[in-house]
Amino acid sequence: MPISEKILQIIAEQSLLDPADVQLDATLEELGIDSLGVVESIYAIEEEFNIEVPFNVNVPEESEFDISSVLSIIAAVEKLILEQT
């Protein structure tokens, strides 16, 4: 399964939506994901792809990991995976 599909699946789980209903330009907030859901999503992504996401939920704007949209999350995860190989 492509990285993007798996991330969509994880985000859909947190937002209680069908993966097909998760828009790439949507923010996590627009999808109804609160800060706890963000943490759970990040943890699920780390577990799924065996990576460490540089994200601090207390100061998300200072994190290197861009969570401004679903598409930015996919791009950031793909970059982390490439850097790890």
N, CA, C and O atoms as a Maestro MAE file, in Angstrom:
{
 s_m_m2io_version
 :::
 2.0.0
}

f_m_ct {
 s_m_title
 :::
 protein
 m_atom[340] {
  # First column is atom index #
  i_m_mmod_type
  r_m_x_coord
  r_m_y_coord
  r_m_z_coord
  i_m_residue_number
  s_m_chain_name
  s_m_pdb_residue_name
  s_m_pdb_atom_name
  i_m_atomic_number
  :::
  1 25 0.845 -1.187 0.000 1 A "MET " " N  " 7
  2 3 0.000 0.000 0.000 1 A "MET " " CA " 6
  3 2 0.891 1.252 0.000 1 A "MET " " C  " 6
  4 15 1.822 1.341 0.801 1 A "MET " " O  " 8
  5 25 0.620 2.206 -0.879 2 A "PRO " " N  " 7
  6 3 1.424 3.433 -0.925 2 A "PRO " " CA " 6
  7 2 1.385 4.197 0.408 2 A "PRO " " C  " 6
  8 15 0.422 4.103 1.169 2 A "PRO " " O  " 8
  9 25 2.446 4.946 0.663 3 A "ILE " " N  " 7
  10 3 2.548 5.730 1.892 3 A "ILE " " CA " 6
  11 2 1.336 6.639 2.048 3 A "ILE " " C  " 6
  12 15 0.750 6.714 3.128 3 A "ILE " " O  " 8
  13 25 0.959 7.327 0.981 4 A "SER " " N  " 7
  14 3 -0.148 8.278 1.064 4 A "SER " " CA " 6
  15 2 -1.449 7.593 1.477 4 A "SER " " C  " 6
  16 15 -2.210 8.135 2.278 4 A "SER " " O  " 8
  17 25 -1.700 6.425 0.940 5 A "GLU " " N  " 7
  18 3 -2.937 5.701 1.293 5 A "GLU " " CA " 6
  19 2 -2.946 5.307 2.760 5 A "GLU " " C  " 6
  20 15 -3.977 5.409 3.425 5 A "GLU " " O  " 8
  21 25 -1.811 4.858 3.268 6 A "LYS " " N  " 7
  22 3 -1.736 4.447 4.672 6 A "LYS " " CA " 6
  23 2 -1.939 5.646 5.586 6 A "LYS " " C  " 6
  24 15 -2.620 5.540 6.606 6 A "LYS " " O  " 8
  25 25 -1.357 6.784 5.232 7 A "ILE " " N  " 7
  26 3 -1.535 7.998 6.036 7 A "ILE " " CA " 6
  27 2 -2.995 8.442 5.995 7 A "ILE " " C  " 6
  28 15 -3.562 8.825 7.018 7 A "ILE " " O  " 8
  29 25 -3.594 8.388 4.821 8 A "LEU " " N  " 7
  30 3 -5.021 8.728 4.715 8 A "LEU " " CA " 6
  31 2 -5.854 7.817 5.614 8 A "LEU " " C  " 6
  32 15 -6.806 8.264 6.253 8 A "LEU " " O  " 8
  33 25 -5.492 6.558 5.656 9 A "GLN " " N  " 7
  34 3 -6.202 5.591 6.497 9 A "GLN " " CA " 6
  35 2 -6.070 5.957 7.982 9 A "GLN " " C  " 6
  36 15 -7.054 5.923 8.722 9 A "GLN " " O  " 8
  37 25 -4.864 6.305 8.409 10 A "ILE " " N  " 7
  38 3 -4.618 6.682 9.800 10 A "ILE " " CA " 6
  39 2 -5.402 7.940 10.159 10 A "ILE " " C  " 6
  40 15 -6.045 7.997 11.207 10 A "ILE " " O  " 8
  41 25 -5.348 8.938 9.297 11 A "ILE " " N  " 7
  42 3 -6.063 10.193 9.556 11 A "ILE " " CA " 6
  43 2 -7.574 9.965 9.541 11 A "ILE " " C  " 6
  44 15 -8.299 10.536 10.356 11 A "ILE " " O  " 8
  45 25 -8.042 9.139 8.623 12 A "ALA " " N  " 7
  46 3 -9.478 8.826 8.560 12 A "ALA " " CA " 6
  47 2 -9.944 8.163 9.855 12 A "ALA " " C  " 6
  48 15 -11.026 8.461 10.362 12 A "ALA " " O  " 8
  49 25 -9.117 7.264 10.382 13 A "GLU " " N  " 7
  50 3 -9.451 6.607 11.645 13 A "GLU " " CA " 6
  51 2 -9.633 7.629 12.758 13 A "GLU " " C  " 6
  52 15 -10.591 7.551 13.528 13 A "GLU " " O  " 8
  53 25 -8.727 8.575 12.843 14 A "GLN " " N  " 7
  54 3 -8.783 9.592 13.893 14 A "GLN " " CA " 6
  55 2 -9.962 10.548 13.715 14 A "GLN " " C  " 6
  56 15 -10.522 11.039 14.696 14 A "GLN " " O  " 8
  57 25 -10.332 10.807 12.472 15 A "SER " " N  " 7
  58 3 -11.421 11.749 12.209 15 A "SER " " CA " 6
  59 2 -12.776 11.062 12.060 15 A "SER " " C  " 6
  60 15 -13.798 11.709 11.833 15 A "SER " " O  " 8
  61 25 -12.757 9.735 12.195 16 A "LEU " " N  " 7
  62 3 -13.987 8.941 12.051 16 A "LEU " " CA " 6
  63 2 -14.643 9.151 10.690 16 A "LEU " " C  " 6
  64 15 -15.867 9.209 10.573 16 A "LEU " " O  " 8
  65 25 -13.805 9.261 9.671 17 A "LEU " " N  " 7
  66 3 -14.282 9.421 8.295 17 A "LEU " " CA " 6
  67 2 -13.822 8.234 7.457 17 A "LEU " " C  " 6
  68 15 -12.940 7.474 7.856 17 A "LEU " " O  " 8
  69 25 -14.433 8.096 6.303 18 A "ASP " " N  " 7
  70 3 -13.964 7.131 5.318 18 A "ASP " " CA " 6
  71 2 -12.731 7.750 4.654 18 A "ASP " " C  " 6
  72 15 -12.730 8.949 4.375 18 A "ASP " " O  " 8
  73 25 -11.679 6.957 4.394 19 A "PRO " " N  " 7
  74 3 -10.488 7.528 3.745 19 A "PRO " " CA " 6
  75 2 -10.803 8.309 2.467 19 A "PRO " " C  " 6
  76 15 -10.112 9.279 2.154 19 A "PRO " " O  " 8
  77 25 -11.817 7.909 1.741 20 A "ALA " " N  " 7
  78 3 -12.191 8.607 0.508 20 A "ALA " " CA " 6
  79 2 -12.729 10.007 0.785 20 A "ALA " " C  " 6
  80 15 -12.741 10.855 -0.106 20 A "ALA " " O  " 8
  81 25 -13.177 10.253 2.026 21 A "ASP " " N  " 7
  82 3 -13.728 11.562 2.388 21 A "ASP " " CA " 6
  83 2 -12.681 12.521 2.956 21 A "ASP " " C  " 6
  84 15 -12.995 13.671 3.263 21 A "ASP " " O  " 8
  85 25 -11.449 12.056 3.094 22 A "VAL " " N  " 7
  86 3 -10.370 12.904 3.619 22 A "VAL " " CA " 6
  87 2 -9.757 13.664 2.447 22 A "VAL " " C  " 6
  88 15 -9.131 13.075 1.566 22 A "VAL " " O  " 8
  89 25 -9.948 14.982 2.453 23 A "GLN " " N  " 7
  90 3 -9.409 15.831 1.387 23 A "GLN " " CA " 6
  91 2 -7.948 16.159 1.655 23 A "GLN " " C  " 6
  92 15 -7.574 16.446 2.792 23 A "GLN " " O  " 8
  93 25 -7.125 16.119 0.620 24 A "LEU " " N  " 7
  94 3 -5.691 16.361 0.777 24 A "LEU " " CA " 6
  95 2 -5.371 17.769 1.269 24 A "LEU " " C  " 6
  96 15 -4.366 17.969 1.952 24 A "LEU " " O  " 8
  97 25 -6.208 18.743 0.932 25 A "ASP " " N  " 7
  98 3 -5.931 20.116 1.355 25 A "ASP " " CA " 6
  99 2 -6.570 20.458 2.701 25 A "ASP " " C  " 6
  100 15 -6.457 21.593 3.164 25 A "ASP " " O  " 8
  101 25 -7.237 19.498 3.330 26 A "ALA " " N  " 7
  102 3 -7.892 19.743 4.613 26 A "ALA " " CA " 6
  103 2 -6.875 19.794 5.745 26 A "ALA " " C  " 6
  104 15 -5.854 19.107 5.720 26 A "ALA " " O  " 8
  105 25 -7.181 20.627 6.741 27 A "THR " " N  " 7
  106 3 -6.355 20.637 7.949 27 A "THR " " CA " 6
  107 2 -6.914 19.566 8.889 27 A "THR " " C  " 6
  108 15 -8.048 19.114 8.729 27 A "THR " " O  " 8
  109 25 -6.104 19.172 9.865 28 A "LEU " " N  " 7
  110 3 -6.591 18.188 10.831 28 A "LEU " " CA " 6
  111 2 -7.762 18.761 11.624 28 A "LEU " " C  " 6
  112 15 -8.700 18.044 11.973 28 A "LEU " " O  " 8
  113 25 -7.695 20.050 11.902 29 A "GLU " " N  " 7
  114 3 -8.785 20.710 12.622 29 A "GLU " " CA " 6
  115 2 -10.084 20.651 11.814 29 A "GLU " " C  " 6
  116 15 -11.150 20.385 12.369 29 A "GLU " " O  " 8
  117 25 -9.994 20.899 10.509 30 A "GLU " " N  " 7
  118 3 -11.183 20.824 9.644 30 A "GLU " " CA " 6
  119 2 -11.773 19.418 9.625 30 A "GLU " " C  " 6
  120 15 -12.973 19.243 9.416 30 A "GLU " " O  " 8
  121 25 -10.919 18.416 9.845 31 A "LEU " " N  " 7
  122 3 -11.388 17.034 9.860 31 A "LEU " " CA " 6
  123 2 -11.914 16.627 11.236 31 A "LEU " " C  " 6
  124 15 -12.358 15.495 11.430 31 A "LEU " " O  " 8
  125 25 -11.859 17.558 12.186 32 A "GLY " " N  " 7
  126 3 -12.385 17.280 13.511 32 A "GLY " " CA " 6
  127 2 -11.408 16.572 14.431 32 A "GLY " " C  " 6
  128 15 -11.811 15.963 15.423 32 A "GLY " " O  " 8
  129 25 -10.115 16.651 14.102 33 A "ILE " " N  " 7
  130 3 -9.109 15.994 14.927 33 A "ILE " " CA " 6
  131 2 -8.565 17.004 15.938 33 A "ILE " " C  " 6
  132 15 -7.997 18.029 15.560 33 A "ILE " " O  " 8
  133 25 -8.742 16.706 17.220 34 A "ASP " " N  " 7
  134 3 -8.251 17.589 18.278 34 A "ASP " " CA " 6
  135 2 -6.787 17.289 18.592 34 A "ASP " " C  " 6
  136 15 -6.178 16.438 17.944 34 A "ASP " " O  " 8
  137 25 -6.219 17.979 19.582 35 A "SER " " N  " 7
  138 3 -4.790 17.812 19.872 35 A "SER " " CA " 6
  139 2 -4.446 16.379 20.296 35 A "SER " " C  " 6
  140 15 -3.374 15.876 19.958 35 A "SER " " O  " 8
  141 25 -5.338 15.727 21.024 36 A "LEU " " N  " 7
  142 3 -5.095 14.332 21.395 36 A "LEU " " CA " 6
  143 2 -5.095 13.452 20.136 36 A "LEU " " C  " 6
  144 15 -4.274 12.545 20.005 36 A "LEU " " O  " 8
  145 25 -6.010 13.727 19.229 37 A "GLY " " N  " 7
  146 3 -6.068 12.996 17.963 37 A "GLY " " CA " 6
  147 2 -4.820 13.211 17.126 37 A "GLY " " C  " 6
  148 15 -4.368 12.301 16.432 37 A "GLY " " O  " 8
  149 25 -4.254 14.433 17.192 38 A "VAL " " N  " 7
  150 3 -3.017 14.720 16.477 38 A "VAL " " CA " 6
  151 2 -1.895 13.846 17.030 38 A "VAL " " C  " 6
  152 15 -1.139 13.233 16.277 38 A "VAL " " O  " 8
  153 25 -1.799 13.799 18.378 39 A "VAL " " N  " 7
  154 3 -0.769 12.981 19.020 39 A "VAL " " CA " 6
  155 2 -0.949 11.511 18.637 39 A "VAL " " C  " 6
  156 15 0.024 10.828 18.317 39 A "VAL " " O  " 8
  157 25 -2.178 11.029 18.670 40 A "GLU " " N  " 7
  158 3 -2.442 9.635 18.320 40 A "GLU " " CA " 6
  159 2 -2.113 9.361 16.849 40 A "GLU " " C  " 6
  160 15 -1.598 8.295 16.513 40 A "GLU " " O  " 8
  161 25 -2.413 10.322 15.981 41 A "SER " " N  " 7
  162 3 -2.095 10.175 14.563 41 A "SER " " CA " 6
  163 2 -0.586 10.101 14.349 41 A "SER " " C  " 6
  164 15 -0.094 9.249 13.609 41 A "SER " " O  " 8
  165 25 0.146 11.012 15.009 42 A "ILE " " N  " 7
  166 3 1.603 11.028 14.891 42 A "ILE " " CA " 6
  167 2 2.180 9.705 15.384 42 A "ILE " " C  " 6
  168 15 3.058 9.126 14.744 42 A "ILE " " O  " 8
  169 25 1.682 9.232 16.523 43 A "TYR " " N  " 7
  170 3 2.162 7.970 17.078 43 A "TYR " " CA " 6
  171 2 1.887 6.815 16.106 43 A "TYR " " C  " 6
  172 15 2.750 5.967 15.881 43 A "TYR " " O  " 8
  173 25 0.681 6.791 15.536 44 A "ALA " " N  " 7
  174 3 0.332 5.728 14.582 44 A "ALA " " CA " 6
  175 2 1.227 5.778 13.345 44 A "ALA " " C  " 6
  176 15 1.622 4.737 12.820 44 A "ALA " " O  " 8
  177 25 1.546 6.985 12.882 45 A "ILE " " N  " 7
  178 3 2.432 7.144 11.725 45 A "ILE " " CA " 6
  179 2 3.832 6.641 12.072 45 A "ILE " " C  " 6
  180 15 4.463 5.941 11.279 45 A "ILE " " O  " 8
  181 25 4.314 7.005 13.270 46 A "GLU " " N  " 7
  182 3 5.636 6.537 13.693 46 A "GLU " " CA " 6
  183 2 5.689 5.016 13.745 46 A "GLU " " C  " 6
  184 15 6.650 4.400 13.283 46 A "GLU " " O  " 8
  185 25 4.657 4.426 14.307 47 A "GLU " " N  " 7
  186 3 4.605 2.967 14.416 47 A "GLU " " CA " 6
  187 2 4.528 2.299 13.042 47 A "GLU " " C  " 6
  188 15 5.236 1.329 12.772 47 A "GLU " " O  " 8
  189 25 3.667 2.826 12.186 48 A "GLU " " N  " 7
  190 3 3.451 2.231 10.864 48 A "GLU " " CA " 6
  191 2 4.708 2.252 10.003 48 A "GLU " " C  " 6
  192 15 5.020 1.274 9.323 48 A "GLU " " O  " 8
  193 25 5.427 3.371 10.038 49 A "PHE " " N  " 7
  194 3 6.567 3.536 9.138 49 A "PHE " " CA " 6
  195 2 7.920 3.403 9.842 49 A "PHE " " C  " 6
  196 15 8.968 3.572 9.218 49 A "PHE " " O  " 8
  197 25 7.895 3.103 11.129 50 A "ASN " " N  " 7
  198 3 9.111 2.928 11.921 50 A "ASN " " CA " 6
  199 2 10.041 4.140 11.780 50 A "ASN " " C  " 6
  200 15 11.226 4.009 11.472 50 A "ASN " " O  " 8
  201 25 9.461 5.321 12.015 51 A "ILE " " N  " 7
  202 3 10.205 6.579 11.946 51 A "ILE " " CA " 6
  203 2 9.957 7.361 13.231 51 A "ILE " " C  " 6
  204 15 9.041 7.060 13.996 51 A "ILE " " O  " 8
  205 25 10.792 8.367 13.448 52 A "GLU " " N  " 7
  206 3 10.584 9.277 14.569 52 A "GLU " " CA " 6
  207 2 10.190 10.631 13.997 52 A "GLU " " C  " 6
  208 15 10.952 11.247 13.252 52 A "GLU " " O  " 8
  209 25 8.996 11.089 14.353 53 A "VAL " " N  " 7
  210 3 8.473 12.341 13.826 53 A "VAL " " CA " 6
  211 2 8.892 13.485 14.750 53 A "VAL " " C  " 6
  212 15 8.588 13.457 15.942 53 A "VAL " " O  " 8
  213 25 9.591 14.497 14.207 54 A "PRO " " N  " 7
  214 3 10.011 15.637 15.029 54 A "PRO " " CA " 6
  215 2 8.850 16.601 15.249 54 A "PRO " " C  " 6
  216 15 8.733 17.619 14.567 54 A "PRO " " O  " 8
  217 25 8.000 16.267 16.205 55 A "PHE " " N  " 7
  218 3 6.801 17.069 16.436 55 A "PHE " " CA " 6
  219 2 6.588 17.254 17.925 55 A "PHE " " C  " 6
  220 15 6.627 16.289 18.689 55 A "PHE " " O  " 8
  221 25 6.363 18.484 18.336 56 A "ASN " " N  " 7
  222 3 6.064 18.791 19.725 56 A "ASN " " CA " 6
  223 2 4.650 19.340 19.797 56 A "ASN " " C  " 6
  224 15 4.382 20.444 19.323 56 A "ASN " " O  " 8
  225 25 3.748 18.574 20.387 57 A "VAL " " N  " 7
  226 3 2.346 18.971 20.428 57 A "VAL " " CA " 6
  227 2 2.135 20.253 21.237 57 A "VAL " " C  " 6
  228 15 1.156 20.969 21.025 57 A "VAL " " O  " 8
  229 25 3.051 20.537 22.161 58 A "ASN " " N  " 7
  230 3 2.913 21.743 22.974 58 A "ASN " " CA " 6
  231 2 3.230 23.018 22.194 58 A "ASN " " C  " 6
  232 15 2.690 24.083 22.493 58 A "ASN " " O  " 8
  233 25 4.089 22.910 21.212 59 A "VAL " " N  " 7
  234 3 4.424 24.047 20.344 59 A "VAL " " CA " 6
  235 2 4.496 23.585 18.886 59 A "VAL " " C  " 6
  236 15 5.570 23.570 18.284 59 A "VAL " " O  " 8
  237 25 3.353 23.211 18.330 60 A "PRO " " N  " 7
  238 3 3.350 22.652 16.967 60 A "PRO " " CA " 6
  239 2 3.920 23.601 15.918 60 A "PRO " " C  " 6
  240 15 4.490 23.155 14.923 60 A "PRO " " O  " 8
  241 25 3.770 24.910 16.136 61 A "GLU " " N  " 7
  242 3 4.276 25.871 15.152 61 A "GLU " " CA " 6
  243 2 5.802 25.892 15.104 61 A "GLU " " C  " 6
  244 15 6.379 26.377 14.131 61 A "GLU " " O  " 8
  245 25 6.462 25.375 16.137 62 A "GLU " " N  " 7
  246 3 7.925 25.326 16.158 62 A "GLU " " CA " 6
  247 2 8.472 23.970 15.703 62 A "GLU " " C  " 6
  248 15 9.687 23.786 15.624 62 A "GLU " " O  " 8
  249 25 7.597 23.041 15.408 63 A "SER " " N  " 7
  250 3 8.029 21.710 14.995 63 A "SER " " CA " 6
  251 2 8.508 21.714 13.559 63 A "SER " " C  " 6
  252 15 8.038 22.493 12.730 63 A "SER " " O  " 8
  253 25 9.459 20.821 13.279 64 A "GLU " " N  " 7
  254 3 9.960 20.666 11.915 64 A "GLU " " CA " 6
  255 2 8.961 19.908 11.049 64 A "GLU " " C  " 6
  256 15 9.062 19.920 9.822 64 A "GLU " " O  " 8
  257 25 8.002 19.251 11.685 65 A "PHE " " N  " 7
  258 3 7.042 18.409 10.975 65 A "PHE " " CA " 6
  259 2 5.797 19.233 10.656 65 A "PHE " " C  " 6
  260 15 5.097 19.683 11.564 65 A "PHE " " O  " 8
  261 25 5.523 19.427 9.382 66 A "ASP " " N  " 7
  262 3 4.423 20.279 8.927 66 A "ASP " " CA " 6
  263 2 3.095 19.523 8.947 66 A "ASP " " C  " 6
  264 15 2.891 18.577 8.186 66 A "ASP " " O  " 8
  265 25 2.193 19.959 9.835 67 A "ILE " " N  " 7
  266 3 0.871 19.324 9.899 67 A "ILE " " CA " 6
  267 2 -0.216 20.284 9.421 67 A "ILE " " C  " 6
  268 15 -1.370 20.168 9.834 67 A "ILE " " O  " 8
  269 25 0.145 21.230 8.552 68 A "SER " " N  " 7
  270 3 -0.817 22.242 8.119 68 A "SER " " CA " 6
  271 2 -1.916 21.684 7.218 68 A "SER " " C  " 6
  272 15 -2.975 22.298 7.090 68 A "SER " " O  " 8
  273 25 -1.681 20.531 6.593 69 A "SER " " N  " 7
  274 3 -2.712 19.884 5.779 69 A "SER " " CA " 6
  275 2 -2.367 18.399 5.661 69 A "SER " " C  " 6
  276 15 -1.264 17.973 6.004 69 A "SER " " O  " 8
  277 25 -3.316 17.635 5.178 70 A "VAL " " N  " 7
  278 3 -3.086 16.203 4.976 70 A "VAL " " CA " 6
  279 2 -1.938 16.008 3.982 70 A "VAL " " C  " 6
  280 15 -1.071 15.159 4.187 70 A "VAL " " O  " 8
  281 25 -1.938 16.783 2.924 71 A "LEU " " N  " 7
  282 3 -0.886 16.672 1.904 71 A "LEU " " CA " 6
  283 2 0.491 16.992 2.487 71 A "LEU " " C  " 6
  284 15 1.476 16.333 2.153 71 A "LEU " " O  " 8
  285 25 0.560 18.006 3.362 72 A "SER " " N  " 7
  286 3 1.860 18.341 3.960 72 A "SER " " CA " 6
  287 2 2.344 17.230 4.885 72 A "SER " " C  " 6
  288 15 3.547 16.990 4.985 72 A "SER " " O  " 8
  289 25 1.426 16.555 5.556 73 A "ILE " " N  " 7
  290 3 1.795 15.425 6.414 73 A "ILE " " CA " 6
  291 2 2.363 14.293 5.561 73 A "ILE " " C  " 6
  292 15 3.384 13.700 5.909 73 A "ILE " " O  " 8
  293 25 1.700 13.996 4.446 74 A "ILE " " N  " 7
  294 3 2.181 12.946 3.543 74 A "ILE " " CA " 6
  295 2 3.591 13.289 3.054 74 A "ILE " " C  " 6
  296 15 4.479 12.437 3.069 74 A "ILE " " O  " 8
  297 25 3.793 14.536 2.621 75 A "ALA " " N  " 7
  298 3 5.103 14.955 2.112 75 A "ALA " " CA " 6
  299 2 6.165 14.857 3.203 75 A "ALA " " C  " 6
  300 15 7.283 14.414 2.940 75 A "ALA " " O  " 8
  301 25 5.829 15.264 4.418 76 A "ALA " " N  " 7
  302 3 6.787 15.223 5.526 76 A "ALA " " CA " 6
  303 2 7.164 13.785 5.881 76 A "ALA " " C  " 6
  304 15 8.328 13.497 6.160 76 A "ALA " " O  " 8
  305 25 6.187 12.892 5.872 77 A "VAL " " N  " 7
  306 3 6.461 11.478 6.174 77 A "VAL " " CA " 6
  307 2 7.322 10.871 5.081 77 A "VAL " " C  " 6
  308 15 8.275 10.149 5.373 77 A "VAL " " O  " 8
  309 25 6.999 11.154 3.823 78 A "GLU " " N  " 7
  310 3 7.805 10.628 2.719 78 A "GLU " " CA " 6
  311 2 9.255 11.110 2.835 78 A "GLU " " C  " 6
  312 15 10.184 10.345 2.575 78 A "GLU " " O  " 8
  313 25 9.450 12.372 3.224 79 A "LYS " " N  " 7
  314 3 10.797 12.927 3.393 79 A "LYS " " CA " 6
  315 2 11.522 12.207 4.532 79 A "LYS " " C  " 6
  316 15 12.689 11.844 4.387 79 A "LYS " " O  " 8
  317 25 10.846 11.997 5.658 80 A "LEU " " N  " 7
  318 3 11.469 11.291 6.788 80 A "LEU " " CA " 6
  319 2 11.876 9.867 6.414 80 A "LEU " " C  " 6
  320 15 12.937 9.388 6.814 80 A "LEU " " O  " 8
  321 25 11.019 9.199 5.642 81 A "ILE " " N  " 7
  322 3 11.334 7.826 5.228 81 A "ILE " " CA " 6
  323 2 12.554 7.819 4.320 81 A "ILE " " C  " 6
  324 15 13.425 6.960 4.459 81 A "ILE " " O  " 8
  325 25 12.626 8.776 3.386 82 A "LEU " " N  " 7
  326 3 13.784 8.866 2.484 82 A "LEU " " CA " 6
  327 2 15.067 9.169 3.242 82 A "LEU " " C  " 6
  328 15 16.122 8.618 2.929 82 A "LEU " " O  " 8
  329 25 14.979 10.045 4.240 83 A "GLU " " N  " 7
  330 3 16.162 10.408 5.020 83 A "GLU " " CA " 6
  331 2 16.678 9.228 5.835 83 A "GLU " " C  " 6
  332 15 17.866 9.142 6.144 83 A "GLU " " O  " 8
  333 25 15.771 8.327 6.177 84 A "GLN " " N  " 7
  334 3 16.148 7.194 7.021 84 A "GLN " " CA " 6
  335 2 16.804 6.066 6.242 84 A "GLN " " C  " 6
  336 15 17.502 5.231 6.816 84 A "GLN " " O  " 8
  337 25 16.577 6.041 4.926 85 A "THR " " N  " 7
  338 3 17.134 4.941 4.120 85 A "THR " " CA " 6
  339 2 18.523 5.249 3.604 85 A "THR " " C  " 6
  340 15 19.121 4.425 2.913 85 A "THR " " O  " 8
  :::
 }
 m_bond[339] {
  # First column is bond index #
  i_m_from
  i_m_to
  i_m_order
  :::
  1 1 2 1
  2 2 3 1
  3 3 4 2
  4 3 5 1
  5 5 6 1
  6 6 7 1
  7 7 8 2
  8 7 9 1
  9 9 10 1
  10 10 11 1
  11 11 12 2
  12 11 13 1
  13 13 14 1
  14 14 15 1
  15 15 16 2
  16 15 17 1
  17 17 18 1
  18 18 19 1
  19 19 20 2
  20 19 21 1
  21 21 22 1
  22 22 23 1
  23 23 24 2
  24 23 25 1
  25 25 26 1
  26 26 27 1
  27 27 28 2
  28 27 29 1
  29 29 30 1
  30 30 31 1
  31 31 32 2
  32 31 33 1
  33 33 34 1
  34 34 35 1
  35 35 36 2
  36 35 37 1
  37 37 38 1
  38 38 39 1
  39 39 40 2
  40 39 41 1
  41 41 42 1
  42 42 43 1
  43 43 44 2
  44 43 45 1
  45 45 46 1
  46 46 47 1
  47 47 48 2
  48 47 49 1
  49 49 50 1
  50 50 51 1
  51 51 52 2
  52 51 53 1
  53 53 54 1
  54 54 55 1
  55 55 56 2
  56 55 57 1
  57 57 58 1
  58 58 59 1
  59 59 60 2
  60 59 61 1
  61 61 62 1
  62 62 63 1
  63 63 64 2
  64 63 65 1
  65 65 66 1
  66 66 67 1
  67 67 68 2
  68 67 69 1
  69 69 70 1
  70 70 71 1
  71 71 72 2
  72 71 73 1
  73 73 74 1
  74 74 75 1
  75 75 76 2
  76 75 77 1
  77 77 78 1
  78 78 79 1
  79 79 80 2
  80 79 81 1
  81 81 82 1
  82 82 83 1
  83 83 84 2
  84 83 85 1
  85 85 86 1
  86 86 87 1
  87 87 88 2
  88 87 89 1
  89 89 90 1
  90 90 91 1
  91 91 92 2
  92 91 93 1
  93 93 94 1
  94 94 95 1
  95 95 96 2
  96 95 97 1
  97 97 98 1
  98 98 99 1
  99 99 100 2
  100 99 101 1
  101 101 102 1
  102 102 103 1
  103 103 104 2
  104 103 105 1
  105 105 106 1
  106 106 107 1
  107 107 108 2
  108 107 109 1
  109 109 110 1
  110 110 111 1
  111 111 112 2
  112 111 113 1
  113 113 114 1
  114 114 115 1
  115 115 116 2
  116 115 117 1
  117 117 118 1
  118 118 119 1
  119 119 120 2
  120 119 121 1
  121 121 122 1
  122 122 123 1
  123 123 124 2
  124 123 125 1
  125 125 126 1
  126 126 127 1
  127 127 128 2
  128 127 129 1
  129 129 130 1
  130 130 131 1
  131 131 132 2
  132 131 133 1
  133 133 134 1
  134 134 135 1
  135 135 136 2
  136 135 137 1
  137 137 138 1
  138 138 139 1
  139 139 140 2
  140 139 141 1
  141 141 142 1
  142 142 143 1
  143 143 144 2
  144 143 145 1
  145 145 146 1
  146 146 147 1
  147 147 148 2
  148 147 149 1
  149 149 150 1
  150 150 151 1
  151 151 152 2
  152 151 153 1
  153 153 154 1
  154 154 155 1
  155 155 156 2
  156 155 157 1
  157 157 158 1
  158 158 159 1
  159 159 160 2
  160 159 161 1
  161 161 162 1
  162 162 163 1
  163 163 164 2
  164 163 165 1
  165 165 166 1
  166 166 167 1
  167 167 168 2
  168 167 169 1
  169 169 170 1
  170 170 171 1
  171 171 172 2
  172 171 173 1
  173 173 174 1
  174 174 175 1
  175 175 176 2
  176 175 177 1
  177 177 178 1
  178 178 179 1
  179 179 180 2
  180 179 181 1
  181 181 182 1
  182 182 183 1
  183 183 184 2
  184 183 185 1
  185 185 186 1
  186 186 187 1
  187 187 188 2
  188 187 189 1
  189 189 190 1
  190 190 191 1
  191 191 192 2
  192 191 193 1
  193 193 194 1
  194 194 195 1
  195 195 196 2
  196 195 197 1
  197 197 198 1
  198 198 199 1
  199 199 200 2
  200 199 201 1
  201 201 202 1
  202 202 203 1
  203 203 204 2
  204 203 205 1
  205 205 206 1
  206 206 207 1
  207 207 208 2
  208 207 209 1
  209 209 210 1
  210 210 211 1
  211 211 212 2
  212 211 213 1
  213 213 214 1
  214 214 215 1
  215 215 216 2
  216 215 217 1
  217 217 218 1
  218 218 219 1
  219 219 220 2
  220 219 221 1
  221 221 222 1
  222 222 223 1
  223 223 224 2
  224 223 225 1
  225 225 226 1
  226 226 227 1
  227 227 228 2
  228 227 229 1
  229 229 230 1
  230 230 231 1
  231 231 232 2
  232 231 233 1
  233 233 234 1
  234 234 235 1
  235 235 236 2
  236 235 237 1
  237 237 238 1
  238 238 239 1
  239 239 240 2
  240 239 241 1
  241 241 242 1
  242 242 243 1
  243 243 244 2
  244 243 245 1
  245 245 246 1
  246 246 247 1
  247 247 248 2
  248 247 249 1
  249 249 250 1
  250 250 251 1
  251 251 252 2
  252 251 253 1
  253 253 254 1
  254 254 255 1
  255 255 256 2
  256 255 257 1
  257 257 258 1
  258 258 259 1
  259 259 260 2
  260 259 261 1
  261 261 262 1
  262 262 263 1
  263 263 264 2
  264 263 265 1
  265 265 266 1
  266 266 267 1
  267 267 268 2
  268 267 269 1
  269 269 270 1
  270 270 271 1
  271 271 272 2
  272 271 273 1
  273 273 274 1
  274 274 275 1
  275 275 276 2
  276 275 277 1
  277 277 278 1
  278 278 279 1
  279 279 280 2
  280 279 281 1
  281 281 282 1
  282 282 283 1
  283 283 284 2
  284 283 285 1
  285 285 286 1
  286 286 287 1
  287 287 288 2
  288 287 289 1
  289 289 290 1
  290 290 291 1
  291 291 292 2
  292 291 293 1
  293 293 294 1
  294 294 295 1
  295 295 296 2
  296 295 297 1
  297 297 298 1
  298 298 299 1
  299 299 300 2
  300 299 301 1
  301 301 302 1
  302 302 303 1
  303 303 304 2
  304 303 305 1
  305 305 306 1
  306 306 307 1
  307 307 308 2
  308 307 309 1
  309 309 310 1
  310 310 311 1
  311 311 312 2
  312 311 313 1
  313 313 314 1
  314 314 315 1
  315 315 316 2
  316 315 317 1
  317 317 318 1
  318 318 319 1
  319 319 320 2
  320 319 321 1
  321 321 322 1
  322 322 323 1
  323 323 324 2
  324 323 325 1
  325 325 326 1
  326 326 327 1
  327 327 328 2
  328 327 329 1
  329 329 330 1
  330 330 331 1
  331 331 332 2
  332 331 333 1
  333 333 334 1
  334 334 335 1
  335 335 336 2
  336 335 337 1
  337 337 338 1
  338 338 339 1
  339 339 340 2
  :::
 }
}
